[in-house]
Amino acid sequence: MEDLIVRRLRVELSPYKGKNPLLQIWLFIRNLFLTEPVRFQWELWSDWQCSYGIVPKGTKVEGATIPRILWWFLSPTGWLFEASVWHDYCYQTGRGTKAQSDLEFYQLALLYNTPKLLAKVAYLFVKWFGKGIY
Protein backbone atom coordinates (compact mmCIF):
# COMPACT_ATOMS: atom_id res chain seq x y z
CA MET A 1 0.00 0.00 0.00
CA GLU A 2 1.32 3.40 -0.96
CA ASP A 3 1.18 6.53 1.15
CA LEU A 4 -1.65 8.85 0.30
CA ILE A 5 -0.38 12.39 -0.38
CA VAL A 6 -3.07 15.06 -0.52
CA ARG A 7 -3.50 18.83 -0.39
CA ARG A 8 -6.48 20.39 1.41
CA LEU A 9 -8.71 22.80 -0.50
CA ARG A 10 -11.36 24.91 1.22
CA VAL A 11 -14.59 25.42 -0.72
CA GLU A 12 -16.96 28.16 0.47
CA LEU A 13 -20.55 27.36 -0.41
CA SER A 14 -22.53 30.06 1.41
CA PRO A 15 -20.56 32.24 3.84
CA TYR A 16 -22.32 34.05 6.69
CA LYS A 17 -20.80 37.44 5.91
CA GLY A 18 -23.32 40.21 5.23
CA LYS A 19 -26.36 38.26 6.41
CA ASN A 20 -28.93 39.25 9.02
CA PRO A 21 -27.58 38.47 12.56
CA LEU A 22 -30.57 36.21 13.39
CA LEU A 23 -30.04 34.34 10.15
CA GLN A 24 -26.35 34.00 10.99
CA ILE A 25 -27.22 32.38 14.33
CA TRP A 26 -29.71 30.04 12.66
CA LEU A 27 -27.21 29.04 9.97
CA PHE A 28 -24.51 28.41 12.58
CA ILE A 29 -26.78 26.12 14.62
CA ARG A 30 -28.11 24.35 11.53
CA ASN A 31 -24.63 23.78 10.16
CA LEU A 32 -23.46 22.04 13.30
CA PHE A 33 -25.47 19.08 12.02
CA LEU A 34 -24.51 19.33 8.36
CA THR A 35 -21.29 19.30 6.36
CA GLU A 36 -22.23 22.57 4.61
CA PRO A 37 -21.78 25.59 4.10
CA VAL A 38 -18.01 25.14 4.25
CA ARG A 39 -16.63 21.87 3.05
CA PHE A 40 -13.11 20.77 2.51
CA GLN A 41 -11.76 18.91 -0.45
CA TRP A 42 -8.45 17.18 -0.83
CA GLU A 43 -6.53 16.92 -4.06
CA LEU A 44 -4.22 13.98 -4.65
CA TRP A 45 -0.66 15.11 -5.35
CA SER A 46 0.36 11.76 -6.75
CA ASP A 47 -1.27 8.63 -8.08
CA TRP A 48 -2.53 6.45 -5.24
CA GLN A 49 -2.82 2.71 -5.58
CA CYS A 50 -5.06 0.58 -3.41
CA SER A 51 -6.04 -3.06 -3.77
CA TYR A 52 -8.85 -2.17 -6.21
CA GLY A 53 -7.03 0.15 -8.59
CA ILE A 54 -5.31 3.50 -8.99
CA VAL A 55 -6.74 6.91 -8.19
CA PRO A 56 -4.97 9.39 -10.50
CA LYS A 57 -3.05 12.46 -9.40
CA GLY A 58 -5.21 15.60 -9.35
CA THR A 59 -8.40 13.80 -8.28
CA LYS A 60 -10.40 15.89 -5.82
CA VAL A 61 -12.15 14.07 -3.00
CA GLU A 62 -14.17 15.11 0.03
CA GLY A 63 -13.06 12.38 2.41
CA ALA A 64 -15.65 10.96 4.76
CA THR A 65 -18.83 13.04 4.79
CA ILE A 66 -19.47 13.40 8.50
CA PRO A 67 -21.81 15.94 10.13
CA ARG A 68 -19.77 18.77 11.63
CA ILE A 69 -21.13 18.19 15.14
CA LEU A 70 -19.38 14.79 15.16
CA TRP A 71 -15.97 16.07 14.00
CA TRP A 72 -14.69 16.16 17.59
CA PHE A 73 -15.22 12.40 17.66
CA LEU A 74 -14.87 11.32 14.04
CA SER A 75 -12.76 13.37 11.66
CA PRO A 76 -13.43 13.42 7.89
CA THR A 77 -9.71 12.61 7.51
CA GLY A 78 -9.56 10.00 10.22
CA TRP A 79 -10.31 6.28 10.19
CA LEU A 80 -12.29 6.31 6.96
CA PHE A 81 -10.19 8.65 4.81
CA GLU A 82 -8.39 6.14 2.57
CA ALA A 83 -11.57 4.16 1.95
CA SER A 84 -13.37 7.44 1.22
CA VAL A 85 -10.79 8.45 -1.38
CA TRP A 86 -11.43 5.28 -3.36
CA HIS A 87 -15.19 5.54 -2.81
CA ASP A 88 -15.31 9.18 -3.96
CA TYR A 89 -13.29 8.27 -7.04
CA CYS A 90 -15.68 5.45 -7.91
CA TYR A 91 -18.70 7.71 -7.41
CA GLN A 92 -17.16 10.45 -9.58
CA THR A 93 -16.21 8.15 -12.45
CA GLY A 94 -19.03 5.61 -12.27
CA ARG A 95 -16.56 2.76 -11.91
CA GLY A 96 -18.38 -0.53 -11.39
CA THR A 97 -21.78 -0.47 -9.72
CA LYS A 98 -22.90 1.50 -6.69
CA ALA A 99 -23.19 -1.71 -4.66
CA GLN A 100 -19.69 -2.76 -5.68
CA SER A 101 -18.22 0.66 -4.80
CA ASP A 102 -19.95 0.63 -1.41
CA LEU A 103 -18.66 -2.87 -0.63
CA GLU A 104 -15.12 -1.90 -1.67
CA PHE A 105 -15.41 1.10 0.69
CA TYR A 106 -16.23 -1.27 3.56
CA GLN A 107 -13.42 -3.69 2.69
CA LEU A 108 -10.85 -0.88 2.37
CA ALA A 109 -11.96 0.60 5.69
CA LEU A 110 -11.24 -2.74 7.34
CA LEU A 111 -7.94 -3.08 5.46
CA TYR A 112 -6.83 0.33 6.80
CA ASN A 113 -7.58 -0.73 10.40
CA THR A 114 -10.91 1.03 10.90
CA PRO A 115 -12.77 -0.52 13.85
CA LYS A 116 -15.22 -3.09 12.49
CA LEU A 117 -18.33 -1.48 14.03
CA LEU A 118 -17.43 1.96 12.62
CA ALA A 119 -16.71 0.44 9.19
CA LYS A 120 -20.07 -1.35 9.21
CA VAL A 121 -22.02 1.77 10.25
CA ALA A 122 -20.22 3.87 7.60
CA TYR A 123 -20.92 1.19 4.99
CA LEU A 124 -24.63 1.23 5.81
CA PHE A 125 -24.71 5.03 5.53
CA VAL A 126 -23.06 5.06 2.09
CA LYS A 127 -25.26 2.18 1.00
CA TRP A 128 -28.46 3.98 2.02
CA PHE A 129 -27.54 7.63 1.39
CA GLY A 130 -24.58 7.65 -1.02
CA LYS A 131 -25.10 9.46 -4.30
CA GLY A 132 -22.86 9.19 -7.29
CA ILE A 133 -23.41 9.11 -11.02
CA TYR A 134 -25.09 5.72 -10.82
Number of C-alpha atoms within 10 A of each C-alpha: 8 8 11 15 13 18 11 13 14 10 12 11 10 10 12 14 8 7 11 10 11 9 11 15 13 11 17 13 12 14 16 14 13 16 17 18 15 15 15 16 17 19 17 20 15 15 15 21 15 16 11 10 9 12 19 14 14 14 19 21 22 19 22 22 20 16 16 19 15 13 14 7 9 16 17 20 17 13 19 26 22 22 24 24 26 26 27 24 20 23 20 16 11 14 14 11 13 20 12 13 22 25 17 20 26 26 18 23 24 19 12 14 11 19 12 13 10 16 21 15 12 20 20 15 13 20 17 10 9 16 12 14 11 14
